[in-house]
Each structure stands twice: as structure tokens, then as C-alpha cells.
Amino acid sequence: MPLLRQAYDRLVASGRITSNSNQLEVVERLAKYYRELTRPKTIIDRLRGPSASGVYLYGSVGSGKTLLM
């Protein structure tokens, strides 16, 4: 299980936050992006140029954006 998901699950288990399906979806997507950005680069990757350099989270007040960052 990715480290981000483990950290999220610990916060839920400790009662500091409540589980939220939207937050969980973002956690999974951030973990996927992390895996993609940290995997070894191939020659093709280098020829394509730079990859994404950031993530933009949006949502209503109190939805946990800051917590996930």
C-alpha cells in the first residue's frame, strides 16, 4: 500500500479525520502520479520533454484539500 494511503488510513483510524470518498479518490490519484513521476525515465521519456510539475486541487471549503497536500 502506498505511503500516502497509509498516512490517510492512520488519520482516519486515530479519529483525527473522517473517511471521505472524494478524499480517498484524490489520495489514490496522487499516489499514482507519484509513482509515474518517480519511476526511472526511459530515453523516450527524455525525448518527450519535461513532465507535469504540479497538481491543482479544487473543491468546496472543508473538503480536505490542505490536509492532502
Disulfide bonds with the S-S distance in Angstrom:
none
